Amino acid sequence: MAKSLRSKWKRKMRAEKRKKNEPKELARLKQALATDVKAVMDDMQDIATVVPAAEVKQKKVDVDGDAEADDGKMDLDGKRNKKTHLDENGQYPTWMNQRQAKKLKGKRHAKKGGKFKNKKNMAW
């Protein structure tokens, strides 16, 4: 689709911009890698708890073992009715659009005994 002159020109200009900025990016990357990692880690220990990689891997294995015990099921929508998609507060899920919700509501009310009930029993 992108074959117009404008898009070709924009692609060309982006390529030239990349060429122009490449030395700056490379210098910035080398500077970031050249910083003293030990000093950064010491600063990080003041802010957060630093855990060695071996312990993290060991904990990950333990977590996976727990996940297999409960079959890996997530209970996010465990309180939601599977047939009507309503939760305990009578709310539909956020992903459901209004048309789908209205359709389900119509089905639900049709089963109760009619779509609309005329209170005064008038013809119109």
C-alpha positions as CSV (number, residue, x, y, z in Angstrom):
1,M,0.0,0.0,0.0
2,A,2.7,2.5,0.9
3,K,4.0,3.2,-2.6
4,S,3.1,6.9,-2.9
5,L,5.7,9.5,-3.5
6,R,5.1,11.0,-0.1
7,S,5.7,7.7,1.7
8,K,8.8,7.0,-0.3
9,W,10.2,10.4,0.5
10,K,9.4,9.9,4.2
11,R,11.1,6.5,4.3
12,K,14.2,8.0,2.5
13,M,14.3,10.9,5.1
14,R,14.0,8.5,8.0
15,A,16.9,6.4,6.6
16,E,19.0,9.5,6.3
17,K,18.1,10.6,9.9
18,R,19.1,7.1,11.1
19,K,22.5,7.4,9.4
20,K,23.0,10.9,10.9
21,N,22.1,9.9,14.4
22,E,23.9,6.5,14.4
23,P,27.3,7.8,15.7
24,K,25.6,9.7,18.5
25,E,23.6,6.6,19.5
26,L,26.7,4.4,19.4
27,A,28.7,6.8,21.6
28,R,25.8,7.0,24.1
29,L,25.6,3.2,24.2
30,K,29.3,2.8,24.8
31,Q,29.2,5.4,27.5
32,A,26.3,3.6,29.2
33,L,28.2,0.3,29.0
34,A,31.4,1.9,30.3
35,T,29.9,3.2,33.5
36,D,31.0,1.4,36.6
37,V,28.5,-1.3,37.1
38,K,29.6,-1.9,40.7
39,A,28.9,1.7,41.7
40,V,25.5,1.5,40.1
41,M,24.6,-1.7,42.0
42,D,25.7,-0.1,45.3
43,D,23.4,2.8,44.6
44,M,20.6,0.4,43.7
45,Q,21.0,-1.4,47.0
46,D,19.9,1.8,48.8
47,I,16.7,1.9,46.7
48,A,15.8,-1.8,46.2
49,T,16.7,-5.2,47.4
50,V,19.3,-6.8,45.1
51,V,18.9,-10.6,44.8
52,P,21.5,-12.8,43.1
53,A,20.4,-14.5,39.9
54,A,20.8,-18.0,41.4
55,E,18.2,-17.3,44.1
56,V,15.8,-15.9,41.5
57,K,16.1,-19.0,39.4
58,Q,15.6,-21.2,42.4
59,K,12.4,-19.2,43.4
60,K,11.1,-19.4,39.9
61,V,11.3,-23.2,40.0
62,D,9.4,-23.2,43.3
63,V,6.7,-20.9,41.8
64,D,6.3,-23.2,38.8
65,G,5.8,-26.1,41.2
66,D,3.0,-24.3,42.9
67,A,1.4,-23.4,39.6
68,E,1.2,-27.0,38.6
69,A,-0.5,-27.9,41.9
70,D,-3.6,-25.8,41.0
71,D,-3.5,-26.6,37.3
72,G,-2.4,-23.1,36.3
73,K,-6.0,-21.8,36.3
74,M,-6.5,-18.1,36.9
75,D,-9.5,-17.2,39.0
76,L,-10.0,-13.7,37.8
77,D,-13.6,-14.2,36.6
78,G,-14.5,-17.0,39.0
79,K,-17.4,-15.1,40.4
80,R,-18.9,-14.5,36.9
81,N,-21.9,-16.4,35.7
82,K,-20.8,-18.3,32.6
83,K,-24.2,-18.2,30.9
84,T,-25.2,-14.6,31.5
85,H,-21.6,-13.2,31.8
86,L,-22.8,-11.1,34.8
87,D,-20.7,-10.8,38.0
88,E,-21.9,-10.7,41.5
89,N,-22.9,-7.0,41.1
90,G,-24.8,-7.5,37.9
91,Q,-22.2,-5.9,35.7
92,Y,-21.1,-7.2,32.3
93,P,-17.4,-7.6,31.5
94,T,-15.5,-4.5,30.2
95,W,-14.7,-6.2,26.9
96,M,-18.4,-6.7,26.1
97,N,-19.9,-4.1,23.9
98,Q,-23.4,-2.6,24.5
99,R,-25.0,-4.5,21.7
100,Q,-23.9,-7.8,23.1
101,A,-25.1,-6.8,26.6
102,K,-28.5,-5.7,25.3
103,K,-28.9,-9.0,23.5
104,L,-28.1,-11.1,26.6
105,K,-30.4,-8.9,28.7
106,G,-33.2,-9.5,26.2
107,K,-32.7,-13.2,26.3
108,R,-32.6,-13.1,30.1
109,H,-35.9,-11.1,30.3
110,A,-37.6,-13.3,27.7
111,K,-37.1,-16.3,29.9
112,K,-38.7,-14.6,32.8
113,G,-42.0,-14.2,31.0
114,G,-41.9,-11.6,28.3
115,K,-39.9,-8.7,27.0
116,F,-42.1,-5.9,28.2
117,K,-45.0,-6.0,30.5
118,N,-47.8,-3.5,30.1
119,K,-48.9,-2.5,33.6
120,K,-52.3,-0.9,32.7
121,N,-53.2,-3.5,30.1
122,M,-53.8,-1.0,27.4
123,A,-53.7,-1.9,23.7
124,W,-51.3,0.8,22.6
